[in-house]
Amino acid sequence: MTCPTDPNSFANVHEIVVKHTHLTLTADFDRRILHGQVVHQARAVQPNVSQLILDSNFLDIQSVSVNGVPLKFIVADHHPKFGSKFTIHFEKPLGTDEEVKVCIEYATTEKCTALQWLEPSQTMGKKYPYLFSQCQAIHARSMLPCQDTPGNKLKWSADVVVPSHLRALMSAVRTGERTVGDQKVYSFAQNVGVPSYLIALAVGNLEGRTIGPRSTVWSEPENVEASAWEFIDTERFIKTGEELLTPYEWGLYDLLVLPPSFPYGGMENPCLTFVTPTLLAGDRSLVDVVAHEIAHSWMGNLVTTQNWEHFWLNEGFTVFIERKIAGRLHGQPVLEFDAIIGLKALSESVEHFEEIKRPEFSRLCPCLRDEDPDEVGILFGSLWYPCILNERFHYLMLNSYIEKGFNLLFYLERLLGGPDVFEPYLKAHVTKFAHTSIATDDFKRFLYEFYRTSYGDEKIALLDTVDWNAWLFEPGMPPVKNDFNQELAQVCQDLADEWDACRGKQPQFDKSVFEKFNSNQKVMFLEKCLLKSAFPHELLAAMDETYTLSSVTNAEIRFRWQWLCLNAEYETVFPEVTRFLTEVGRMKFVRPLYRALNKCKNGGALAKKTFLQNRNFYHPICANMIRKDLGL
């Protein structure tokens, strides 16, 4: 039986809640485990509470004591989707508000799904191993026994022991470090309540550079200067978020640039956002994506979904704020251009799920009873979330939460009178729900309450015209099509059409048009070209000569340019492709390029050779995917 408020957790949070957790852990790189203890401070919220039920998944539970008294415990048989119910029976029932201290000695195991242990060959420096965690959605239970539901928020602290030549970082404020023999102990405290999925850990050969009054960028030494230069404007995003919403509450906003073999995009862990090294374009053209992670500081981390069925409250609101930040910094046309890109992605998602006859996956509020959130693809996106199963499936699934949620909020803003009327509501939403976990009904109830109090019946009458059932519960595209400014998108389409019209002709283009495009416009131009039939090689050569695409450092542009060339079997690009494939391990880029290279008449052998020579560089998940893609 799962939690009454969360179909993906066993925890009895309706009876007793963990309010504080302390971790004392040692990172054992030889055995690839964490071992130590977790101490939960739990408080009964109902009378006559006789047990604490936690979530666990492939953990080695060694002992349990409550208020210093050893107790027996039961770890149930493993559930294929949710792990094992871990039950601790108290000696006597607790009364309402009575607290207990629960100490659990344990270790992770080789089946831990939250931890990734990288070999030195998978790092930039090639000398030291590396460890990072990923707990969203329901993987925290494989790193520590806990109430693994976003519906409960806890404060936490930790002492982490690592080899003295490595550094530990966590999603918390650093409170100290000390050397003990050939080891170092790093201490942390997170004094803002967070759900368990936001507990994060990284250990490696790490250096930091200060990039702002509350920000440090961390990475391997080989990347640290480039990372500091790339993300120097982080404080601008934070301040813009504060202007839109409320003061930033987390103290630190640090960035951790992961090794190049990192197969994913990133994760908005509080105080320490994890990001892919493919954001290091060398020209700051991709740094605006950090606005998304910063927006999560309010939408998702401060105001959190009650369970994964309401995940759009995290992602839809976050993208809405991310694009608000972009609009403030670069103008409203940029905001609406990004929305056009998102709407296209949403359309692809809806079409895909109709094709596989699972249209329910495009609902804004899906039913996840008896479903693993990862398996239905709730948590994978082109930039932000990891996936170990099917990258495209999960990417398409997340679009439903991000873009449908964004379109609902954009529609409401226009319906109610524009930003001047809607932005005060956004600030009030954060103020009202900060430090809590909410469901869609809470959002809707407060939306009505705010506009009834602030504007009276006029705005309520407008809200009553919204087809809430269609927006929230029906599959498919949004019931209302928002009109977005097409100015920035149309020039991309026009330029692609002009190049397409030059087949068999001598193309003559002014490179300044392309140079004036922002990064996303350049990506859209190449995507428009990808939708056309394969370009003649002489036309691709002319495009490269005009725009110097072969020397671009922006990974998003570089990827699409190489893909366009491979689709035309333009062998001149083969050396550039293999170089790119050996520099990054992000699945979003390497899997399509390997597949495209393998399809080329003279590319199959090169694709296989490149992979086999570099397979130890890739993350095991990525390597397994590529191996299947290439038929090895």
C-alpha positions in Angstrom: 0.0 0.0 0.0 1.4 3.4 -1.0 1.2 6.8 0.7 -2.3 8.3 0.6 -1.0 11.6 -0.9 1.7 10.1 -3.2 1.1 7.0 -5.3 4.9 6.6 -5.8 5.9 6.4 -2.2 5.4 3.9 0.7 6.0 6.6 3.4 3.3 7.2 6.1 3.7 11.0 5.9 0.1 11.4 6.8 1.0 10.1 10.3 4.6 11.1 11.0 7.0 13.4 9.1 10.8 13.7 9.1 11.7 17.3 9.8 15.5 17.0 9.9 18.0 14.5 8.6 21.8 14.2 9.3 24.0 12.0 7.1 27.4 10.7 8.1 28.8 8.9 5.0 32.0 7.7 3.6 32.6 7.5 -0.2 34.3 4.2 -0.9 35.6 4.4 -4.5 37.1 0.9 -4.5 33.8 -0.7 -3.6 31.6 2.0 -5.3 29.4 2.4 -2.3 28.5 5.0 0.4 28.4 3.7 3.9 27.6 5.2 7.3 24.4 6.3 9.0 21.4 8.6 8.7 19.7 10.2 11.6 16.1 11.2 11.1 14.3 13.6 13.5 10.7 12.7 13.0 7.5 14.2 14.5 4.1 12.6 14.8 1.3 14.6 13.2 -1.5 12.2 14.3 -2.2 10.5 17.7 -1.3 6.9 18.3 1.5 6.5 15.7 3.1 3.1 16.1 5.5 3.0 13.2 7.7 5.0 10.8 7.6 3.8 7.2 10.4 4.8 4.9 11.2 4.2 1.2 14.3 2.2 0.4 15.7 0.6 -2.8 18.5 -1.9 -2.8 20.0 -0.6 0.4 22.0 -2.7 2.9 20.2 -1.8 6.2 22.4 -2.9 9.1 20.7 -1.6 12.3 18.1 0.7 13.6 17.8 2.5 16.9 15.1 4.9 18.1 16.1 7.4 20.8 19.2 5.2 21.4 17.3 2.0 21.8 17.9 -0.8 19.2 14.8 -1.9 17.5 13.8 -4.5 15.0 12.8 -3.5 11.5 11.2 -5.0 8.4 12.4 -4.5 4.8 9.7 -5.8 2.6 10.2 -7.7 -0.6 11.4 -5.6 -3.5 8.7 -3.9 -5.6 9.9 -3.6 -9.2 8.9 0.1 -9.5 9.0 1.5 -6.0 11.8 -0.4 -4.1 11.1 -1.8 -0.6 8.9 -0.6 2.1 11.1 -0.1 5.2 9.1 -0.3 8.4 10.3 0.6 11.9 7.9 -0.3 14.8 8.1 1.9 17.9 8.2 0.4 21.4 5.2 2.5 22.3 2.9 4.6 20.1 3.6 8.4 19.7 1.2 11.1 20.5 0.6 14.1 18.3 3.7 16.4 18.0 5.8 13.8 19.9 9.3 13.5 18.3 11.8 10.7 18.0 15.3 10.3 16.8 15.8 7.4 14.4 19.3 6.3 13.7 19.9 3.9 10.8 23.3 2.3 9.9 23.4 1.3 6.2 25.3 1.2 3.0 24.4 1.6 -0.6 24.9 -1.3 -3.0 26.0 -1.8 -6.6 22.3 -1.6 -7.6 22.0 2.0 -6.4 20.2 4.0 -9.1 21.0 7.4 -7.6 24.8 7.3 -7.8 27.0 7.2 -10.8 30.7 6.3 -10.3 32.9 7.5 -13.1 36.3 6.0 -14.0 39.2 8.4 -14.4 39.0 7.8 -18.1 35.5 9.4 -18.1 36.8 12.7 -16.6 38.6 15.5 -18.3 41.7 15.1 -16.2 41.9 11.3 -16.7 43.6 10.9 -13.2 40.9 10.6 -10.6 37.5 8.9 -10.2 34.3 11.0 -9.9 31.0 10.5 -8.2 27.7 12.3 -8.7 24.1 11.7 -7.6 20.8 12.1 -9.3 17.8 11.6 -7.0 14.9 13.0 -9.1 12.3 11.5 -9.3 12.3 8.5 -6.9 16.0 7.6 -6.6 16.8 9.2 -3.2 15.5 6.0 -1.7 18.5 4.2 -3.2 21.0 6.6 -1.6 19.4 6.8 1.8 16.3 5.4 3.5 13.9 8.3 3.6 10.4 9.6 3.0 10.9 9.8 -0.7 8.0 12.0 -1.7 8.1 15.7 -2.8 5.1 16.1 -0.4 7.4 16.3 2.6 10.1 18.8 3.1 13.0 18.5 5.5 16.1 20.4 6.6 19.3 18.4 6.5 23.0 18.3 7.2 25.9 16.0 6.4 29.4 15.0 7.0 31.0 13.3 4.0 34.4 11.5 4.2 36.4 11.3 1.0 40.0 10.6 -0.1 42.1 13.7 0.8 42.9 14.5 -2.8 39.2 14.8 -3.7 36.5 17.4 -2.8 32.9 16.7 -1.9 30.1 19.2 -2.7 26.4 18.9 -1.8 23.2 20.8 -2.5 23.7 22.8 0.7 25.8 25.4 2.3 29.4 24.4 3.0 30.0 24.6 6.8 33.5 23.2 7.2 36.2 20.8 6.2 39.0 19.0 8.1 41.7 16.5 7.3 41.8 13.1 9.2 44.8 11.1 8.1 44.6 10.4 4.4 40.9 11.5 4.2 39.0 14.7 4.4 35.6 15.4 6.0 33.4 17.9 4.4 30.4 19.3 6.3 27.2 20.8 4.9 23.9 22.2 6.1 20.7 22.9 4.2 18.5 25.1 6.4 15.7 25.5 3.9 13.3 22.6 3.8 13.6 20.5 0.6 12.0 17.3 -0.7 14.3 14.3 -0.7 14.9 14.4 -4.5 16.9 17.6 -4.0 19.6 16.0 -1.8 22.6 15.8 -4.1 26.3 14.9 -3.8 29.3 15.1 -6.0 32.9 14.0 -5.3 35.9 14.6 -7.6 39.0 16.6 -8.3 37.2 19.9 -8.1 38.3 23.5 -8.0 36.1 26.6 -7.6 36.2 30.2 -8.9 34.0 33.0 -7.5 31.8 34.5 -10.2 29.5 36.6 -8.1 28.5 37.7 -4.6 26.7 34.4 -3.9 28.0 32.2 -6.7 31.0 29.9 -7.3 31.5 27.8 -10.3 33.1 24.4 -9.7 34.6 21.9 -12.1 37.7 19.9 -12.8 40.8 22.1 -12.9 41.1 21.7 -16.6 37.7 23.4 -17.1 37.5 25.8 -14.3 38.7 29.0 -15.9 36.6 28.5 -19.0 33.6 27.7 -16.8 34.1 30.9 -14.7 34.3 33.0 -17.9 31.2 31.4 -19.4 29.0 31.9 -16.4 30.1 35.3 -15.1 26.7 36.8 -15.7 24.9 34.4 -13.3 24.1 37.1 -10.8 22.1 39.0 -13.4 19.7 36.1 -13.7 19.3 35.8 -10.0 18.5 39.5 -9.6 16.0 39.4 -12.4 14.3 36.4 -10.7 14.2 38.4 -7.5 12.6 41.4 -9.3 9.9 39.1 -10.7 9.3 37.1 -7.6 10.7 37.2 -4.1 14.2 37.4 -2.5 16.4 34.5 -3.2 16.4 32.3 0.0 19.1 29.7 -0.6 22.2 31.8 0.3 24.4 30.2 -2.3 23.8 29.7 -6.0 26.8 27.6 -7.2 27.2 25.8 -10.5 29.0 22.4 -10.9 30.2 21.7 -14.4 30.4 17.9 -14.7 32.9 15.9 -16.7 32.6 15.8 -20.5 31.3 12.2 -20.3 28.3 13.4 -18.3 25.5 12.0 -20.4 22.7 14.3 -19.4 21.9 18.0 -19.3 21.7 19.0 -15.7 19.7 19.3 -12.5 18.5 22.2 -10.4 19.9 21.0 -7.0 19.5 23.9 -4.5 22.7 25.8 -3.8 24.5 23.7 -6.4 23.1 23.4 -9.9 24.6 20.5 -11.9 25.2 21.4 -15.6 26.6 19.8 -18.7 30.0 20.9 -20.0 28.4 21.3 -23.4 27.1 24.7 -22.2 30.8 25.9 -22.4 30.4 27.4 -25.9 33.3 29.9 -25.5 31.1 32.8 -26.4 28.4 32.7 -23.6 25.8 31.9 -26.3 24.2 29.1 -24.2 24.4 30.6 -20.7 20.8 31.8 -20.8 19.7 28.2 -20.1 21.0 28.8 -16.5 17.9 31.0 -16.2 15.8 27.9 -16.2 17.8 26.4 -13.3 17.6 29.7 -11.4 13.9 29.9 -11.9 13.6 26.5 -10.2 14.9 28.2 -7.0 11.4 29.5 -6.7 9.3 27.2 -8.8 10.0 23.6 -7.8 12.5 24.0 -5.0 10.7 26.6 -2.9 7.2 25.9 -4.1 7.1 22.1 -4.9 4.7 19.7 -6.5 2.9 17.5 -3.9 3.5 14.4 -6.0 4.7 13.6 -9.5 1.1 13.7 -10.9 1.3 17.5 -10.5 4.8 17.9 -11.9 3.7 20.6 -14.3 3.6 23.0 -11.3 7.4 22.7 -11.1 8.2 22.7 -14.8 5.4 24.8 -16.4 5.9 27.6 -13.9 9.7 27.3 -14.2 9.7 27.7 -17.9 7.3 30.6 -17.7 9.7 32.4 -15.3 12.7 31.4 -17.3 11.2 33.0 -20.4 10.1 36.1 -18.3 13.8 36.5 -17.4 14.8 36.2 -21.0 12.2 38.7 -22.0 13.4 41.2 -19.3 17.0 40.8 -20.4 16.6 40.5 -24.2 13.1 41.7 -25.1 9.6 40.3 -25.5 10.3 39.0 -29.0 12.9 36.6 -27.6 10.4 35.3 -25.0 7.9 34.6 -27.7 10.5 33.1 -30.0 11.4 30.6 -27.3 7.7 29.9 -26.9 7.4 29.1 -30.6 10.3 26.6 -30.3 8.6 25.0 -27.3 5.2 24.8 -29.1 6.9 22.9 -31.9 8.4 20.5 -29.4 5.0 20.0 -27.8 3.4 19.3 -31.1 6.0 16.6 -31.8 5.3 15.1 -28.4 1.5 14.9 -29.0 2.0 13.4 -32.4 4.4 10.8 -31.0 2.1 9.6 -28.3 -0.9 9.4 -30.6 1.2 7.3 -32.9 2.1 4.8 -30.1 -1.5 4.9 -28.9 -0.7 6.4 -25.5 -2.3 9.9 -25.8 -2.8 10.0 -22.0 0.9 10.7 -21.6 0.2 14.2 -23.0 -2.1 15.2 -20.2 -1.0 18.0 -17.9 -2.1 16.0 -14.9 -1.6 12.3 -15.6 -2.5 9.4 -13.3 0.6 7.7 -12.0 -0.8 5.1 -9.7 1.2 1.9 -10.2 3.5 3.8 -12.6 7.2 4.6 -12.1 7.6 8.4 -12.9 10.8 7.6 -14.8 9.2 4.9 -16.9 6.4 7.1 -18.1 9.0 9.7 -19.0 8.0 12.4 -16.7 11.5 13.6 -15.9 13.5 13.8 -19.1 14.2 16.9 -21.1 16.5 18.1 -23.8 18.6 19.9 -21.2 17.5 19.2 -17.7 16.8 15.6 -16.7 18.5 12.2 -16.9 17.0 9.1 -18.5 18.4 5.6 -18.6 15.8 4.1 -20.9 14.6 5.9 -24.0 15.9 9.4 -24.5 13.5 10.6 -27.2 10.5 9.1 -25.4 11.3 10.9 -22.2 12.2 14.2 -24.0 8.8 14.1 -25.7 7.0 13.3 -22.4 8.5 16.2 -20.5 7.4 18.6 -23.3 3.8 17.9 -22.2 4.6 19.2 -18.7 6.8 22.1 -19.7 5.1 23.5 -22.7 1.5 22.7 -22.0 2.0 24.3 -18.5 3.8 27.3 -20.0 1.0 27.7 -22.6 -1.7 27.6 -19.8 0.1 30.3 -17.9 0.7 32.4 -21.0 -2.9 32.1 -21.9 -4.0 33.1 -18.4 -1.7 36.2 -18.5 -3.2 37.5 -21.7 -6.8 36.6 -20.7 -6.5 38.5 -17.4 -4.9 41.6 -18.8 -1.2 41.1 -19.5 2.0 41.1 -17.4 1.1 44.1 -15.3 -1.9 42.1 -14.0 -0.4 38.6 -13.9 3.1 39.2 -12.6 1.8 40.4 -9.1 -0.1 37.1 -9.0 3.2 35.1 -9.6 4.9 36.9 -6.7 1.8 36.2 -4.5 1.9 32.5 -5.6 5.4 32.2 -4.3 4.7 34.1 -1.1 1.6 32.0 -0.4 3.2 28.6 -1.1 6.9 29.0 -0.3 8.2 26.1 1.8 5.2 23.9 1.0 4.2 21.2 -1.5 1.0 21.8 -3.5 -1.4 20.1 -5.9 -3.1 21.6 -8.9 -6.3 22.3 -6.9 -4.2 24.5 -4.6 -2.9 26.5 -7.5 -6.4 27.0 -9.0 -8.0 27.8 -5.6 -5.4 30.5 -4.9 -5.6 31.9 -8.5 -9.3 32.6 -8.0 -8.7 33.9 -4.4 -6.0 36.3 -5.6 -8.1 37.8 -8.4 -11.3 37.9 -6.4 -9.5 39.9 -3.7 -7.5 42.1 -6.0 -10.0 42.8 -8.9 -13.4 41.5 -8.0 -16.0 39.9 -10.2 -14.5 41.1 -13.5 -11.5 38.8 -13.4 -13.4 35.9 -11.9 -15.8 36.0 -14.8 -12.8 35.7 -17.2 -11.4 32.8 -15.2 -14.8 31.0 -15.4 -14.4 31.0 -19.2 -11.3 28.8 -19.0 -11.9 25.2 -20.0 -10.1 23.8 -17.0 -10.9 20.2 -17.7 -9.5 20.4 -21.2 -6.3 22.2 -20.1 -5.6 19.9 -17.1 -6.9 16.5 -17.9 -7.5 16.0 -21.6 -4.7 14.7 -23.9 -3.4 16.5 -27.0 -2.6 20.1 -27.8 -3.8 22.9 -25.6 -7.5 23.8 -26.1 -6.5 27.3 -27.0 -3.8 28.2 -29.4 -1.7 31.1 -28.2 -0.5 33.6 -30.9 3.2 34.4 -30.6 5.3 37.1 -32.2 6.7 35.4 -35.4 9.4 38.1 -36.1 12.5 36.1 -35.0 11.2 32.8 -36.3 10.2 33.9 -39.7 13.6 35.2 -40.7 15.0 31.7 -39.9 12.4 30.1 -42.2 13.1 32.7 -44.9 16.8 32.1 -44.8 16.4 28.3 -44.9 14.1 28.7 -47.9 16.6 30.9 -49.7 19.3 28.4 -49.3 17.0 25.6 -50.5 16.2 27.7 -53.6 19.8 27.8 -54.5 20.2 24.2 -55.5 22.1 24.1 -58.8 22.9 27.8 -58.5 25.8 29.8 -57.2 24.7 31.0 -53.8 25.5 34.5 -52.7 24.5 35.4 -49.1 25.4 38.2 -46.7 26.9 36.5 -43.7 25.8 39.5 -41.5 22.2 38.3 -41.5 23.2 35.0 -39.9 25.7 36.7 -37.5 22.8 38.9 -36.2 20.9 35.8 -35.2 20.9 34.8 -31.6 22.0 31.2 -30.7 18.4 29.8 -30.8 17.8 31.4 -34.2 20.9 29.8 -35.6 19.6 26.4 -34.2 16.2 27.0 -35.7 17.7 27.9 -39.1 19.6 24.6 -39.2 16.6 22.7 -38.0 14.6 24.2 -40.9 17.3 23.0 -43.3 17.2 19.5 -41.7 13.5 19.3 -42.6 14.3 19.8 -46.3 15.7 17.1 -48.6 19.5 16.5 -48.4 21.4 19.5 -49.6 24.0 19.1 -52.4 27.6 19.0 -51.2 28.5 22.2 -53.0 25.7 24.0 -51.2 26.9 22.7 -47.9 30.4 23.8 -48.7 29.1 27.3 -49.6 27.1 27.5 -46.4 30.2 26.5 -44.4 32.3 29.1 -46.2 29.8 31.8 -45.6 29.0 31.1 -41.9 32.2 29.2 -40.8 30.0 26.5 -39.2 32.8 24.0 -39.0 34.6 26.1 -36.5 31.7 27.0 -34.3 32.1 26.1 -30.6 28.4 26.2 -29.6 27.5 22.5 -29.1 23.8 23.0 -30.1 24.8 24.6 -33.4 27.8 22.3 -34.0 25.5 19.2 -33.5 22.9 20.4 -35.9 25.4 21.4 -38.6 27.1 18.1 -38.4 23.8 16.3 -38.5 22.7 18.3 -41.6 26.0 17.3 -43.3 25.7 13.6 -42.4 22.2 13.5 -43.7 23.7 14.5 -47.1 26.6 12.0 -46.7 29.0 15.0 -46.9 32.2 13.2 -46.1 34.2 16.4 -45.6 32.6 16.7 -42.2 33.6 13.2 -41.0 36.7 14.4 -39.1 34.8 17.1 -37.3 32.1 14.6 -36.3 34.6 12.1 -34.9 36.3 14.9 -33.0 33.0 16.0 -31.5 32.1 12.4 -30.6 35.3 12.1 -28.6 35.0 15.4 -26.8 31.5 15.1 -25.3 29.4 12.2 -23.9 26.0 13.9 -23.8 23.5 11.4 -25.2 21.4 14.2 -26.8 24.3 14.8 -29.2 26.4 11.6 -29.5 23.6 9.1 -30.2 22.0 10.9 -33.2 25.5 11.6 -34.6 26.6 8.0 -34.3 23.4 6.8 -35.9 23.7 9.3 -38.7 27.4 8.5 -39.3 26.6 4.8 -39.3 24.0 5.2 -42.0 26.4 7.0 -44.4 27.8 4.7 -47.2 31.4 5.2 -46.1 30.6 6.0 -42.4 29.6 2.7 -40.8 33.1 1.4 -40.2 34.3 4.8 -39.0 31.4 5.1 -36.5 32.1 1.6 -35.1 35.9 2.3 -34.9 35.4 5.6 -33.2 33.1 4.1 -30.6 35.3 1.1 -29.9 38.3 3.3 -29.4 36.5 5.6 -27.0 33.9 3.5 -25.3 35.7 3.8 -21.9 35.2 7.6 -22.1 31.4 7.3 -22.2 29.2 6.8 -19.3 28.1 3.1 -19.1 24.5 4.0 -19.8 25.5 6.1 -22.9 27.9 3.4 -24.1 25.3 0.7 -23.9 22.9 2.9 -25.9 25.4 3.6 -28.6 26.4 -0.1 -28.8 22.8 -1.0 -29.5 22.5 1.9 -32.0 25.4 0.6 -33.9 24.4 -3.0 -33.7 27.5 -4.1 -31.8 
